[in-house]
Amino acid sequence: SSSDDKTVALWSLPGPKLRLRTKAHDFLVNDLAVVEGEDGKELVTSSSDGTIRRWAWPSLDALEKIDVQALLGRPVSFHAVWPAPGARRILAGTWNGSLLELATRAGSWSVRELPVRSRAVYRLAPVPRLGLVVAVGILPSTLHVFDLGSGTLRPLDLAGLDAFWAVPVPGRDEVVVVGLDGVSRYAFSALLPDAEGRRTLSYRAWSGRQTGAGLQTATLLPDGTLWAGTVKGEL
């Protein structure tokens, strides 16, 4: 778990029983993800302190601090984070109206910034088999898909949903999106080149909305059940 108290904690389930807590950043720790790195599993964290950090998993020994503010030459604050397998390519959503693509070669990181209409890119959800990552923005709500093959960011139809969070559907080319008024499901098709060699995006969306649902976060259990957290602190 990540926390506003600047720490990352590791828990045993069921319980939960705290196994380990460590200070991870100098400000709020907003998102995290476990990924298969070059030398075993890693934890990648993002923070409002303008850094992305890599940790050994599950020992939480520090591996690397990526000072993105220094790379950009200006302040930046992070929320969503998604590392590609190998942890040498990382997508990070900012509170500065953009999605950043970080990549490293020969030990040096580079950064590319893609602007969005939202104040924050709040959540990232991969569609691994197609090489896509869905980005949920808030304030105002937006949906985009990042094509890892071409490095392009394309808008998705919100289908009337005030989106807040997304979660991938394991084993399928689908993502479930929850928001302040319901749930949507997006199914993506293989990206095929058009006559000019550009990969075209094809998808279907189903949306069910209920006023007052107020969904802010979600996870899918192995049996396919969707659990969602509300703005009122309910499950």
N, C-alpha and C positions, 0 to 999 in steps of 0.2 A: 504494500500500500504506500501511496505518496500522500504527503500532508502539508498543510499550510504552516506547520511548525518547523519546516525546512528538513524534515527527516524522511527516510524510507524505512519501512518496517517489514519484517518477514514473519509470517504467522504459520502455525500448524493447525490443520483442520481435521475433524471438527473441533470446536472449542468456542472461539479461536483462542489459541495460546501463543503469546508473543515469544518468538525465538531470538530475534535480533532487531535492534533499531540503531540506525546510524545517521549522523548529520550528513546530508547529501549535497545541499546547496546553501547559498547565502541568502536565499529568499524562498518564496513559495515553491514547492515541488508540485507541478501541475499534472504531469502525465508520465507514464513509464511503460516499457514493453520488454519482454524477454525474447531474445533472438539467438539463433545458432551463429556463433562467431567463428573466426578462423581457428581458434584454439579452445573450442568448447562454448557452452552457453554464456551469454552476456545479458546484463540488464542495462537498458538505455533510459535515461531520465531527462526531462526537460523542466525548465524553471523560469520564473519571472526575473531571475538574476542575469538572464541573457546568455546562459551557457547550456550546452548539451553535454552530459557526462556518461561515460561507459564504466560498468562495474563487472567484476567476475561474478558468476552466478553458481551457487547461492551464497558464496562467502561474503559478497558485497565488498571485496577488496577493490580499491580504486584502480582503474586502468587508464583513463584518459579524460581530460577536461578540454572540451572544444569551446573556445571563447569566440562565439559568433559575433559579439559586439565588436571585437577587435578586427574580425574579418570584414565587417560591414563599414566600420569607421563611425558608427553611431549606435545609440542605445536601441535595444530590442528586448521584447519580453515574450516568452514562449508559453504555449499551452500544449496542443496536440503533438505527439511524436510517433513516428513509425520508422524503424530500421529495417532495411532489406537484409536478407540472409547474408552473413559475412560481416555485417555491421560496418561496411565501407561506403554505404550510401544511405543517407538518412533524410526523411522528410520531416519538417517541423513547422507547425502552425504558430503564427505569432498573434499577439494582441495589437499588432501594428498594421493590420489590413493586408496580410500577405501569407503565402506559403513559401517556405524556403527549401531548396534542394541542396543538401550538403554531400560532397563527394571527396574522397581522399585518394591520392596516388603518391607513392613514394614518401609517405608520412606527412604530406602537406594537404590541408583541407581547403577546398574551394566552395563558394556559396553562390547560388543563383536564386533570385527573388522573383516570385510570380504574384502580382497584386490581385486582390479579390475585393468585392464590395463590402464584405463583412468586416467588422472591427477585429474579430478574432476567428481563426481557424481552430475550432474547439475539439474536433475528433477526427481521426483517420482510421479507415477500415479497409483492409486489402481484399482484392479478388485475385488470389495468387496465380491461378492457372492461366489467366488472361493478362497478367502483368499490369493490373490496374489498382489504384488506391482511391477510395472515395473520401472526399474531404467535406466535413460539415462545418459551415460557418454560422456565427451568431451575430446579431446586432448590426445589420439585419440578417435574417436567416438566408443562407445560400447552400447549394449543393454543387460540388464539382467532382470530376474524376481526373486523376493524374495518370497519364499513360507512360509507364516506365520505359517502354520501347522507344517512343519518340520524344519524351520529355515535355509533352504538351499538357496543358490544363484546360479542360473543357467543362462548360456548365451543364448541369442536369436540371430537368424540370422538377420543381419542388412538389408537384402534384397536390398543391393546396396545403401542404403541411408546413407548420412552423417548426422546422427541424432543429434538433439539439444534439443528437448522439447517433452513432451508427455502430453496428456490430456485424461482422462477416458470418455467413452461414457455412459451416465446415463442409467440405466436399462438394460444394455447389458454387456456381458463378453468380452468387447472390449476396446482397447486403440488406439487412433490416435497419430502417431508420425510425427513430422515435422522436417525438416533439411535443410541444406544449398543447397539441390538440389531437394526438393520435399516433398511428403507426403506418409506415409505408414499407413495401418490399420491392427491391429493384433486382431484376434478373438481366444479366449482360450476355451478349453474344460475342463470338470470336471477332476480333478486329481484322478486317480484310482490307487490302490495299485497293484504292480506287484507280481510275485511269491515269492519274498523275502520281501514283505511288503513295498517297497519303492514307493512313489507316482510318477507316470510318468506324464510328461508334454506333452500336445498335443495342437498345435495351427496352425492357418493358417495366412498367411500374403499376403496382396496386396500392391503393391508399384507403385506409379506414379512419375516419375522424370522429371524435366525440368531444364536444365542448367541455372543458374543465378537467380533461384527463391529466394535463400538466406533467408529461413524462420528460425526465431530464437525463436519465442514464439507463442502460440496459445491458443484459448479458443473455446468451443462449446456453441452456443446459444441454448435456449430451443427448437427452431424449427429445430435443427440439423445443422444449418449453421456453418461452421468452419471459424473463423476469425484468421488470422495469422499476426504477425508482422515480418518485414524483417530487415536485417542488415543495410538497408539504411534508416530506420526510417519510413517505409511506412506500411499501413494496406492493 
